[in-house]
Amino acid sequence: MLLIALWVAATSYWVIDFPLTNMGLSALDSLKSFAFLAVPLFICTGDFLTAGGLSQRLVGLSKSLVAFLPGRTAATAVLASGMFAAVSGSNAATAATMGQLVGPEMKKAGVAPGLAGAIVAAGGTLGVVIPPSTIFIIYGITMGVSPVDLNLGGLLPGVLMMVLMMVFCVWLTRRNELADRFVPLTLLRNIGREAAGASLGLVAVALLFFGLYLGWFSSTEAAGVATIYCLLVGLFVTRKIGWRNIPRILQASAAVTGIIAPMVAFSLQFQQILSVLEIQSAVQELLSGLAASHGPAMTMVAMMAIVLMVGCITESVAVVLILAPILGPVALSLGMDPIQWGVAFVVGTSIGFITPPYGLNLFVTSATMGIPYGQLVKRILIFLVPLLIAWAAIVSFPALTLSFLPNR
């Protein structure tokens, strides 16, 4: 991000003769959006969810749901990631939390440390696809698309990604944990008990989904409601959050927000300069020419490759802010619905979270679980298979993203 900031400053001053005061004004304007307020609020939600003990209860419910499967602990890591993502909206928070809660259990089950870390990192990609998602909000602000529609559109794609990754986890770790005997009554009894214990977390998930789907909240309002709900539950119900802990939790949330906010500010300025230099128009003309000569399918493959390559070397916020205005109009010219392309675009950036050399989730998991980065890289590539299958399905079948949008 420092390199982008330096490039913006140098190009503004020496190439296009923008006054440097424009950097400060543009940064301030880019962060004043009411919709962007949802980003720090969802980060707070995830922190309060974990501090209040609700994350642990969601993990317990996940265990009960897959208790009869071989490789159930690895499957639990992915399923619990999906449940946590349904409240937190953050990939890094999802990976970090699951690394702390489920990582040690996978090691006890005999899963190799590198593979255990790869499973946690891959599960973290669900954090920006299963609604609510901070990246959907940033994409919506950038492209003038409803963040609520994007979040609803991400539900089935997120579930598809989760199911495919669980299948791969069961296959990869089936020899570490053999399947238990399937006893329906015992299974249902355990699920009921764990669901009752996790009911407070499930209420948060239901509150967000139905609030967005029924139009009760905007994305920002939903983030505020979820933050207050998780705080009150932690304070007065589970009593795992004390009044003295709140400043520390908020400080941790602010630290993460402090990483994202400069990315948004400088990436938008980077986008402005590309527009002035007419680079966006040149790329769009190139892709349009590709569509005319080789057809829409080849153009779509090229755009997906661009998203994946850029996602390998930079953070998803920067990918959205830089690439979305370039590729979005081309996708629409090919006949794609803006919500379908928005969801497909964000899914592509999520794959970048586990793709070397950058792979933010790989760094988060390495730090959280104490696993060398090199070990994670060796084991993570297999998880590109289910994610790429899901990505191709999302691009190919509009119903996956538009089913919950009655106006589409």
Secondary structure as GFF3:
##gff-version 3
##sequence-region A 1 408
A	DSSP	alpha_helix	2	14	.	.	.	ID=ss1
A	DSSP	alpha_helix	21	31	.	.	.	ID=ss2
A	DSSP	three_ten_helix	35	37	.	.	.	ID=ss3
A	DSSP	alpha_helix	38	51	.	.	.	ID=ss4
A	DSSP	alpha_helix	54	65	.	.	.	ID=ss5
A	DSSP	alpha_helix	72	88	.	.	.	ID=ss6
A	DSSP	alpha_helix	91	101	.	.	.	ID=ss7
A	DSSP	alpha_helix	103	108	.	.	.	ID=ss8
A	DSSP	alpha_helix	113	124	.	.	.	ID=ss9
A	DSSP	three_ten_helix	125	128	.	.	.	ID=ss10
A	DSSP	alpha_helix	134	143	.	.	.	ID=ss11
A	DSSP	alpha_helix	147	153	.	.	.	ID=ss12
A	DSSP	alpha_helix	155	173	.	.	.	ID=ss13
A	DSSP	alpha_helix	184	197	.	.	.	ID=ss14
A	DSSP	alpha_helix	199	213	.	.	.	ID=ss15
A	DSSP	alpha_helix	219	232	.	.	.	ID=ss16
A	DSSP	pi_helix	233	237	.	.	.	ID=ss17
A	DSSP	three_ten_helix	243	245	.	.	.	ID=ss18
A	DSSP	alpha_helix	246	276	.	.	.	ID=ss19
A	DSSP	alpha_helix	279	294	.	.	.	ID=ss20
A	DSSP	alpha_helix	296	313	.	.	.	ID=ss21
A	DSSP	alpha_helix	316	333	.	.	.	ID=ss22
A	DSSP	alpha_helix	338	351	.	.	.	ID=ss23
A	DSSP	three_ten_helix	352	354	.	.	.	ID=ss24
A	DSSP	alpha_helix	360	369	.	.	.	ID=ss25
A	DSSP	alpha_helix	373	380	.	.	.	ID=ss26
A	DSSP	three_ten_helix	381	383	.	.	.	ID=ss27
A	DSSP	alpha_helix	384	396	.	.	.	ID=ss28
A	DSSP	alpha_helix	399	402	.	.	.	ID=ss29
###
